[in-house]
Amino acid sequence: MPEPHIPRPVENYTNAFLTMCWVILFMGLWVIHAVAGAIWVAITAAAVDRTITLIGRLRG
């Protein structure tokens, strides 16, 4: 007669899961910050370029 199957408790991966969620969230926010920063730099550079061009036209 076969022995009854007694399930063993599974390993607890809660801490590993929460740690990886934090890592992925941090990396995602870092990417958003980098992209927003790059866009801000591009907008500022375009504004400075237009200002310098306008000043050059007014003086010359």
N, C-alpha and C positions, 0 to 999 in steps of 0.2 A: 504494500500500500504506500503511495507517495506521501512524503511529508507535506504538511500545509505550508504554503508560501507566507512568510512573515516579512512584510515590507520593512526595509531599514529606513531610518530618517535620512532625508536628503541634506546635502551640504548647504550652508547658509551663504548665499552670494549677495546679500543685501548691501554690505559695506562696499564690495567691489562695484556693484551696480551704481550706488550713489556717488562713489568716487569718479567713475567714468562719466556719469551725467554732469558732474561739476566740471570735469576737464573739457567735455564737449561744449558745455555752455560758455565756459571761459574763452575757448578758442573761437566760438561763434561770435561772441561779443567783441573779441579782439579784432576779428576780420571786419565786422561792421564799423568799428572805430577807425580802422586803417583806411577803409574805403571812404568813409565820411571825411576823414582827414585829407585824403588825396583830392577829393572833390573840392574841399574848402581851399586847399592850396591852389588848385587850378583856377578857381573863381577869383581868388585874390590876385594871382599872377596876371590874369586877363584884365582885371580892373587897373592894376598898376601899369600894365602896358598901354592901355587906352589913355590913362592919365598922362603918361610921359609923351605919348604921341600927340595928344591935345596940346600940351604945353609947348612941344616943339613946333607945332603949326602956328600957335599964337605968337611965338617969338620970332618966327622966321617968315 
